[in-house]
Amino acid sequence: MKNTIILDRVCLEKGGRKILKEISFSVKSGSIHGLLGPNGAGKTSTLNLIAGLDKVSLGHIEIFDSAISQVQETDRIGFLLEYPTLYEEMLVKEYLEYLAKIRGIETQKISEHIEYCVEALDLKDVLNRSIENLSKGFKQRIGIAQAIVHKPDLVILDEPTVGLDPQAVVEMRNFILRLKGEHTVLLSSHLLHEMSLVCDEVTIISEGKIVASGEIEKLEERIQEITHVELEVMNHDDDLIDLIENFEGIELVKTDVRANSLLLLLSLTSAYELRPKLIEVLVEKKYDVLKLSKKQHSLEDIFMKVTEKDD
């Protein structure tokens, strides 16, 4: 698949301080790509470089198959700052019309572009309301609208869910998903679970360095040093715990007593697959096994693991 963005050993230095240290990653065209990292890791600095708001100290950034210094078609990029500046005294419709004119959209096509924003972000009910009277969630939608009103190929969203309540976060997730395909989306966020629900790939940055980048499933494979499995048994007793604790190659991590079953989290420290043998023993002992499956690592697990390694 073609890449919309390529960063190759990019460095950023300000006031003698190295902010970004030879970072490299790419963003596939038409995908949603997440940029993750702790506060101060370099996420916003990276987005600013890609958006052309800052200049690299060393390295190379390529957008739309051209070096960023040669990219003249800025109308192909839309950018939502973490704290966007909105003309709050204007009505939503007035603001979008104003932005469309600034972006050079032909007069006869302005209504079409505004309708695109209205449909994508569900703004129909607030078009004739003053921006200053809108909720934080709606103001954030307006922020995204200003980034997509000109239908850019690349949309950059810096912390689009910052300060939103849980319901607004879910709504924002759905809006971002609607952008996929129509645009390439690069976004940063500290809400790891939300990122796992919307992103095709993620890049994790820590202390100005890239510590992991790629599809979440492939990043998961990198931290499978010890396999964790979940075992759920219906007719459990103390003998079951003894059996597990004395089973060679298996370590009991924790137990969770449920209404009609016992859920055990196990760590398989052996180099070979132990699940068939474990099932065989449990069935022989007349235990009713409801589940025995590998525990899937969350994006939070991956994030904590790779940033821990970086430290």
C-alpha positions as CSV (number, residue, x, y, z in Angstrom):
1,M,0.0,0.0,0.0
2,K,1.2,3.5,-0.8
3,N,2.4,5.8,2.0
4,T,1.1,9.3,2.4
5,I,3.7,10.2,5.0
6,I,7.3,9.0,5.4
7,L,9.7,10.2,8.2
8,D,13.3,9.1,7.8
9,R,15.7,9.8,10.7
10,V,14.1,13.1,11.6
11,C,15.7,15.2,14.3
12,L,14.4,18.3,16.0
13,E,16.6,20.4,18.2
14,K,15.7,23.7,20.0
15,G,17.8,25.7,22.3
16,G,20.4,23.0,22.4
17,R,17.8,20.4,23.6
18,K,17.1,17.4,21.4
19,I,13.3,17.0,21.2
20,L,13.2,14.4,18.4
21,K,16.0,11.9,18.0
22,E,16.2,10.2,14.5
23,I,12.5,9.2,14.4
24,S,11.4,7.1,11.4
25,F,7.9,5.8,10.6
26,S,5.4,5.9,7.7
27,V,1.6,6.3,7.4
28,K,-0.3,4.4,4.8
29,S,-2.7,6.2,2.4
30,G,-6.3,6.0,3.4
31,S,-5.5,4.6,6.9
32,I,-6.0,5.9,10.4
33,H,-2.6,6.0,12.2
34,G,-2.2,6.8,15.9
35,L,0.7,8.6,17.5
36,L,1.0,7.6,21.1
37,G,3.4,8.7,23.9
38,P,3.6,10.1,27.4
39,N,3.3,13.9,27.9
40,G,6.4,15.5,26.6
41,A,7.4,12.6,24.4
42,G,7.4,14.6,21.2
43,K,3.9,13.9,19.7
44,T,2.9,17.5,19.1
45,S,6.4,18.4,17.8
46,T,6.1,15.5,15.3
47,L,2.7,16.6,14.1
48,N,3.9,20.2,13.7
49,L,6.7,19.1,11.5
50,I,4.5,17.0,9.3
51,A,2.0,19.9,9.0
52,G,4.8,22.3,8.0
53,L,4.5,24.4,11.1
54,D,8.1,23.8,12.1
55,K,11.3,22.8,10.3
56,V,13.4,19.6,10.8
57,S,16.9,20.0,12.2
58,L,18.1,16.8,10.4
59,G,16.5,14.0,8.5
60,H,13.8,13.9,5.8
61,I,10.0,14.1,5.7
62,E,8.1,13.1,2.6
63,I,4.4,13.9,2.0
64,F,2.5,13.0,-1.1
65,D,5.7,11.6,-2.7
66,S,7.5,15.0,-2.2
67,A,9.9,16.4,0.3
68,I,8.0,18.5,2.8
69,S,10.0,21.6,1.8
70,Q,8.6,21.2,-1.7
71,V,5.0,20.5,-0.9
72,Q,3.1,23.5,-2.3
73,E,-0.4,22.1,-2.1
74,T,-1.2,23.0,1.5
75,D,-4.9,22.6,0.7
76,R,-4.2,18.8,0.7
77,I,-3.6,19.0,4.5
78,G,-6.0,19.7,7.3
79,F,-4.8,20.2,10.9
80,L,-6.7,20.3,14.2
81,L,-4.5,21.8,17.0
82,E,-4.9,20.4,20.5
83,Y,-6.6,23.7,21.5
84,P,-8.0,25.1,18.3
85,T,-8.8,28.8,18.0
86,L,-12.4,29.3,17.0
87,Y,-14.1,32.5,16.2
88,E,-16.7,32.0,18.9
89,E,-18.8,35.0,18.2
90,M,-19.7,33.6,14.8
91,L,-22.5,31.2,13.9
92,V,-21.3,27.7,13.0
93,K,-22.5,28.2,9.4
94,E,-20.9,31.6,9.1
95,Y,-17.6,30.2,10.4
96,L,-17.6,27.3,8.0
97,E,-18.4,29.6,5.1
98,Y,-15.6,31.9,6.1
99,L,-13.1,29.0,6.3
100,A,-14.2,27.7,2.9
101,K,-13.5,31.1,1.4
102,I,-10.1,31.3,3.0
103,R,-9.3,27.8,1.7
104,G,-10.1,29.1,-1.8
105,I,-13.1,26.9,-2.4
106,E,-15.1,28.2,-5.4
107,T,-18.3,30.1,-4.4
108,Q,-20.6,27.7,-6.1
109,K,-19.1,24.7,-4.2
110,I,-19.0,26.2,-0.7
111,S,-22.5,24.7,0.2
112,E,-21.3,21.3,-0.9
113,H,-18.3,21.5,1.3
114,I,-20.3,22.7,4.3
115,E,-22.8,19.9,3.8
116,Y,-19.9,17.4,3.8
117,C,-18.8,18.7,7.3
118,V,-22.4,18.7,8.5
119,E,-22.9,15.0,7.5
120,A,-19.5,13.8,8.7
121,L,-19.8,15.5,12.1
122,D,-23.6,15.6,12.7
123,L,-23.7,19.4,12.8
124,K,-27.2,20.0,11.4
125,D,-28.8,21.0,14.7
126,V,-26.2,23.6,15.5
127,L,-25.5,25.3,12.2
128,N,-27.4,28.5,13.2
129,R,-26.1,28.6,16.7
130,S,-23.2,30.7,18.0
131,I,-20.0,28.8,18.6
132,E,-19.5,30.3,22.1
133,N,-22.8,28.7,23.2
134,L,-21.8,25.2,22.2
135,S,-20.6,22.4,24.5
136,K,-17.0,21.3,24.5
137,G,-17.9,18.3,22.4
138,F,-19.5,20.4,19.7
139,K,-16.7,22.9,19.7
140,Q,-14.3,20.0,19.1
141,R,-16.5,18.9,16.2
142,I,-16.2,22.4,14.8
143,G,-12.4,22.1,15.2
144,I,-12.4,19.0,13.0
145,A,-14.8,20.7,10.6
146,Q,-12.3,23.4,10.0
147,A,-9.7,20.7,9.2
148,I,-11.8,18.9,6.7
149,V,-14.0,21.7,5.1
150,H,-11.6,21.8,2.0
151,K,-11.7,17.9,1.8
152,P,-7.9,17.5,2.3
153,D,-6.1,14.2,1.5
154,L,-4.4,14.3,4.9
155,V,-6.1,15.1,8.2
156,I,-3.9,15.6,11.3
157,L,-5.7,15.6,14.6
158,D,-3.8,16.5,17.8
159,E,-5.6,15.1,20.9
160,P,-9.1,15.3,19.4
161,T,-10.7,13.8,22.5
162,V,-8.9,16.1,25.0
163,G,-11.3,17.4,27.7
164,L,-14.3,15.5,26.4
165,D,-16.8,13.5,28.6
166,P,-17.1,9.7,28.0
167,Q,-20.2,10.1,25.7
168,A,-18.5,12.8,23.6
169,V,-15.4,10.6,23.3
170,V,-17.5,7.7,21.9
171,E,-19.1,10.2,19.4
172,M,-15.7,11.5,18.4
173,R,-14.5,8.0,17.8
174,N,-17.3,7.4,15.3
175,F,-16.6,10.7,13.5
176,I,-13.0,9.8,13.1
177,L,-13.9,6.4,11.7
178,R,-16.1,8.1,9.1
179,L,-13.0,10.0,7.8
180,K,-11.2,6.7,6.9
181,G,-10.9,6.1,3.2
182,E,-11.9,9.6,2.3
183,H,-8.8,10.9,4.0
184,T,-5.5,9.6,5.5
185,V,-5.8,10.4,9.2
186,L,-2.9,10.9,11.6
187,L,-3.9,11.5,15.2
188,S,-2.4,11.7,18.7
189,S,-4.2,10.8,21.9
190,H,-3.5,9.6,25.4
191,L,-6.7,7.5,25.4
192,L,-5.1,4.2,24.5
193,H,-8.3,2.1,24.4
194,E,-10.0,4.6,22.0
195,M,-6.9,4.5,19.8
196,S,-7.1,0.7,19.6
197,L,-10.7,1.0,18.4
198,V,-10.0,3.4,15.5
199,C,-6.4,2.9,14.4
200,D,-5.1,0.6,11.7
201,E,-1.6,1.2,12.9
202,V,0.1,3.0,15.8
203,T,3.5,4.6,16.4
204,I,4.7,4.9,20.0
205,I,7.1,7.6,20.9
206,S,9.0,8.0,24.2
207,E,11.5,10.7,25.1
208,G,11.8,11.8,21.5
209,K,12.5,8.3,20.1
210,I,10.3,5.8,18.3
211,V,10.0,2.6,20.4
212,A,7.5,0.7,18.3
213,S,5.5,1.2,15.1
214,G,3.1,-1.0,13.1
215,E,-0.1,-2.9,13.2
216,I,-1.4,-3.4,16.8
217,E,-1.5,-7.2,16.2
218,K,2.1,-7.3,15.1
219,L,3.2,-5.1,18.0
220,E,1.5,-7.6,20.3
221,E,3.6,-10.4,18.9
222,R,6.7,-8.5,20.0
223,I,5.8,-8.7,23.7
224,Q,4.8,-12.4,23.7
225,E,7.9,-13.4,25.6
226,I,5.6,-15.2,28.1
227,T,2.2,-16.4,26.9
228,H,-0.7,-15.7,29.2
229,V,-3.8,-17.9,28.9
230,E,-7.2,-17.7,30.6
231,L,-8.7,-20.9,32.0
232,E,-12.4,-21.0,33.0
233,V,-13.6,-24.1,34.9
234,M,-17.2,-24.7,36.2
235,N,-16.8,-27.4,38.9
236,H,-13.7,-26.0,40.7
237,D,-12.2,-27.0,44.1
238,D,-9.0,-26.7,46.0
239,D,-7.6,-29.7,44.2
240,L,-7.8,-27.7,40.9
241,I,-5.6,-25.0,42.4
242,D,-3.1,-27.5,43.6
243,L,-3.1,-29.2,40.1
244,I,-2.4,-25.9,38.4
245,E,0.3,-24.8,40.8
246,N,2.1,-28.1,40.4
247,F,1.8,-28.3,36.7
248,E,5.3,-28.0,35.1
249,G,5.7,-25.0,32.9
250,I,2.7,-23.2,34.2
251,E,2.5,-20.4,36.8
252,L,-0.8,-19.3,38.4
253,V,-1.0,-15.5,38.1
254,K,-4.4,-14.8,39.6
255,T,-7.9,-16.2,40.1
256,D,-11.3,-14.7,39.8
257,V,-14.3,-16.5,41.4
258,R,-17.5,-16.0,39.4
259,A,-21.1,-16.9,40.0
260,N,-20.9,-20.4,38.4
261,S,-17.2,-20.8,37.5
262,L,-13.6,-20.0,38.4
263,L,-11.4,-17.9,36.0
264,L,-7.7,-18.4,36.2
265,L,-5.0,-16.3,34.5
266,L,-2.0,-18.6,33.8
267,S,1.5,-17.8,32.7
268,L,3.0,-20.4,30.4
269,T,6.8,-20.2,31.0
270,S,7.6,-23.3,28.9
271,A,8.9,-23.0,25.4
272,Y,6.4,-25.4,24.0
273,E,2.6,-25.3,23.8
274,L,1.1,-26.8,27.0
275,R,-2.6,-26.2,26.4
276,P,-3.4,-29.6,24.9
277,K,-1.7,-31.4,27.7
278,L,-3.4,-29.3,30.3
279,I,-6.8,-29.9,28.7
280,E,-6.1,-33.7,28.7
281,V,-5.3,-33.7,32.4
282,L,-8.3,-31.5,33.4
283,V,-10.7,-33.7,31.4
284,E,-9.2,-36.8,33.0
285,K,-9.8,-35.2,36.4
286,K,-13.5,-34.6,35.5
287,Y,-13.3,-30.8,35.4
288,D,-15.7,-29.0,33.1
289,V,-13.6,-26.6,31.1
290,L,-15.5,-23.7,29.7
291,K,-12.6,-21.8,28.2
292,L,-8.9,-22.1,27.6
293,S,-7.5,-19.4,25.4
294,K,-4.6,-17.0,25.0
295,K,-5.1,-13.7,26.7
296,Q,-5.1,-10.9,24.1
297,H,-2.8,-8.0,25.0
298,S,-4.4,-4.6,24.9
299,L,-2.8,-1.5,23.5
300,E,-2.2,-0.4,27.1
301,D,-0.2,-3.6,27.6
302,I,1.9,-2.9,24.5
303,F,2.4,0.8,25.4
304,M,3.6,0.0,28.9
305,K,5.9,-2.8,27.7
306,V,7.7,-0.8,25.0
307,T,8.0,2.4,27.0
308,E,9.3,0.3,29.9
309,K,11.9,-1.2,27.6
310,D,12.9,2.3,26.4
311,D,13.5,3.4,30.0
